[in-house]
């Protein structure tokens, strides 16, 4: 999980090579910071992260040798409010807590589908992910469609005040 943000930064820096840093003034501070992180990592650090990702992918693929799909939460809490997000800030532990259940599959490349799956006692929406084997997006989508055909969570809308 901790490797996802720096690897994402490296990939983003590569994707923005044509315009960053030559047009850095046109970038917002968060994206510029991410790109700077990606540009500053040395090759040995990136290689170690890639090796850890490879190990994780192998372990996850071994898990999928005995199952078709994995159902996991999207976040460690129900939908956070903007005030909750502002209070948590951008400190690494807060970011890691928010990405704990999604970043591993971003890292591994396994297909996921996020759906609404309920509400807390306070009425906040709760989401879950359906995770599949590599290249089995169709199975993930069929499972999501089957869930939506038997539930109505995807039709519910919060009141707008």
N, C-alpha and C positions, 0 to 999 in steps of 0.2 A: 504494500500500500504506500509506504513512504517513498518508494522509487517512482511512483506514477507522476507526481508533480514535476520532478526534475526531468524525467524522460519526456513528458509532455512539453516542457520548456525547450528542450533540445529540438524536438520535432517542429515546434512552432518557430523557433529561430531559423531553422533550415527553410521552412515554408516562406518565411518573410525576408530571406536573404536579399531579394531584389529591391526591397524598399526600406529595410531597417539595417543599419542605423542612418542611412542617407536621408530618410524622411522622418526621423525620430520625433520631430515636433508635431507630426500629425497623429501620433499614437497617444492614447491615454496612459496614465501612470501605471495602471494594473497590467495592461498588456505589455507595455515597455519594460516593466519590472520582470515579467515572465520571460520576455525575450532576452533580457540581459542575463538572467539566470542561465538560460540555455546556452548563450554564447560564452559564458564564463566557465562552464564545466570542462574539465580535461578529459582526454580520451580514456585514461585508465578508469576514472570514475564512471564514465558512461559504459565502458565494457563490463565492469563489475555489475552494474544495474541490469544490463542485458543478460548476463549470465544468471542472475537471480530471477529475472523474468522467465528465462528458459526453464529453470528448475520448477518454478511455480506452474507454468503451462503444462509441463510433464505431469506434475502431481494432479492438476485439475483434469487433464485428459485421462489419467488413470481412474479418477473418481467416476468419470463419465463412461468408463468401460462397463460399469455395473448399473447405471441409471440412464434414463432418457432425458430428463429435465431436472433442473434444480430450482426450487422456489426460495427466494431470500428477500429480506426487507430491502427497501430503497435507502432508508435512513435509520439512524438509531433513535429518532424521535418522530412524532407526527409532524406534519407540515409546519416548519418554523415560520413565525411571523417576521416581517421586515425588522421589527424591533429586536427580536431574538437574534437574527443574523447580525445586526449592527452591534449588539452587546457582545456577541461571541468574537466578533472581529476577524482579522485575517491571521491570527497567530496559528502556527503550524498545528498545535493540538486541536484547535477548533475546526480547522479545515479538514484534518484527518478524520475527525469524528463525523463530519458531514459526508465524507466520501468513502467511509469505511466499507460500505456494501456495494458501491458502484465501481470504484477505481480498480479493484482486482480484475474485473471483467473487461474494463477498458484496457488494462495492461495485457491481458491474455488474448484479447481479440475474440472471445467467445460471444456469440450473439445473445442479446438480451432484449426483453420487452418489458417496459414498466407500465403498470396498470393501477388504477385506484382499486383498493380492495376492502375498504371499510372506513369507519370513523371511530375516533376515540369517544370516551364518555362526554367530553367537552365539544364534540362535533367536528373536530379537526380531521381532515382526510388522512388516510394511511395508504401508502402505496407498497407494492411488492414487485419483484422482478421475476420473470421467467428466464432462466439461463439454459442455453443449449450447447450442444457440441459444435465445434467449428464447422462451418458450411451447412448447418442445419437450421437456417433461419426459417424455412418453411414450417418445420415442426414447432418452433417457438411461436410463430404467428398463428398456427392452427390451435395451439393450446390457449393462446390469448383470446382467440375468437370463441372457442368453446366456453371459456370463463365468462365472456361478455354475453353470450347467448343465454346463460343460465342465471346471470345476476344483472342488477341495474346500477351498479356503482358508477359506471362510466356515463350515465345519463343525469346524475345528480349534480346540481350546481349550487355553490354557496350563495347565501343572500348577499347582495351588494348594498352596502349602506352608504 
